[in-house]
Amino acid sequence: MAAAVGRSTFPSSAAPHRKCSLVGISCPSYLPSTKDLAEGVRGEILRPWSMLSNMATSLPSSTFLTMVLICICNAEIALFFIQLHLVYDYVLWYSDHGQSEIVKFLLSKGADVDAMSDLGTPLLLAALKGHPSTLKILLQHGADPNKVAGLFGIIDVALHKSYVSCVKLLIQGGANVSGINHLAKAAEKGLTEAIKCLLEAGANPNVVDRFGRLPIELAVEYGTREDVEILFPFTSPISTVAHWSVDGIISHVQMEIKQLEDDNFVEKRISDLKQQAAEAFKKQDYLNASVFYTQALKMDNFDAKLLSNRSLCWLRMGDGERSYDDATECKKLQPMWAKAYYRQGAAQILMEDYDDAYHSLLRALELDPGSQEIAKLLLETIEVELILEPWLLPFGFPRDMAAGMLGTPMSHLGRLGYEGSLSRFDKLLAQMKVAIVGLEL
């Protein structure tokens, strides 16, 4: 029966329509019956998408899956799909395409509202594509607005795409506004309503972005006077602004922008800040060193070395997340620079993300094969992973090669026993932490 469904030919969109009992939407009557689909799906239990893709090639509309699921997904079929974990994929697909009624239907049949794919959760996909109605339904069904996929949170994605309606819904749904500097992004985008909403939710306007700029300074440069006036009552006075007022901050930022047009001024100022940062670093005053690097980045945010050095400052202060963020930005600017990957790997070790640390350090070693310090940290990372997962070698690394690099038979780790493994693990972690905090500029 599955083959018959797969070979079906469909007439034009002018074909008679029948009413779908599920959501009351008029759909083409030429679609296969529920019974036919049920038999077809059961016949293709391991390959249900092959049948649907065959049907898709004959439909006049790219929204074929929408019509199929609305017309033929009765409770029996929906439950069958759920058992195969296919509805999760459908929720993700429809969230991505803004089909809110189908998302609601699938969720009512038990689909996981926070199902994770390589692209993220349904909520993230709805925010990414700017589908507020779908996003609202997902939140009403308990979707987590603070679930992070990769480097970005859901509210970050909505702000980046300037979808203010989605930002408002996410905040109403409990999105955390006190972590990443959302106000800076809203100010940089000139999103007046988002700024208001974030302030009402308790966002802190006195946190600088990674280049040392406050939201109010970004509002002067990229937004409107209204944005500056909204932020001003909530912003603490800036010591370098002579007259603390709306006009005073506007004049101050405009003067700084004009100074940046003078290449000689910028070059000398950055040179002075680098020297001050290096001196502070030698004194182990990592906080002030990071401040000087931040001030330099405010004048030149394309200097990868500044980001690398500040990443190391965060590392010395035990802030793995900030160190990782700077290393990631550094890598974007200099994708073929070994130190950028080395910094990233060190930060990942501090955050106990050994799997990703391995990949970062391996790439660093590929770019700088003669580096002994990178090789040493990479090998220690491999051994940590072997202790954590002794039944397999992670990363797809050749077992014999790993044994040779570690200088010990693979069976040695297995003979350590539970207590021995813990002892070896603690020793390795101590060695690795000493190594990463001992890194130099």
MOMO-V182801 format. One record per run of one state. SS is the DSSP state (a for helix, b for strand, c for the rest). FROM is the first residue (numbers start at 1). LEN is the number of residues. Records with the same first field share a line. If there is no record, write none. Layout:
SS: FROM-LEN / FROM-LEN
This chain:
c: 1-1 / 7-10 / 20-6 / 29-5 / 44-4 / 57-7 / 73-2 / 84-3 / 97-3 / 109-8 / 118-2 / 121-1 / 130-2 / 141-8 / 150-2 / 153-1 / 161-3 / 173-9 / 190-2 / 201-14 / 223-2 / 233-13 / 260-3 / 283-3 / 300-4 / 317-3 / 334-4 / 351-3 / 368-4 / 389-5 / 397-2 / 407-3 / 416-1 / 438-4
a: 2-5 / 34-10 / 48-9 / 64-9 / 75-9 / 87-10 / 100-9 / 122-8 / 132-9 / 154-7 / 164-9 / 182-8 / 192-9 / 215-8 / 225-8 / 246-14 / 263-20 / 286-14 / 304-13 / 320-14 / 338-13 / 354-14 / 372-17 / 394-3 / 399-8 / 410-6 / 417-21
b: 17-3 / 26-3 / 117-1 / 120-1 / 149-1 / 152-1
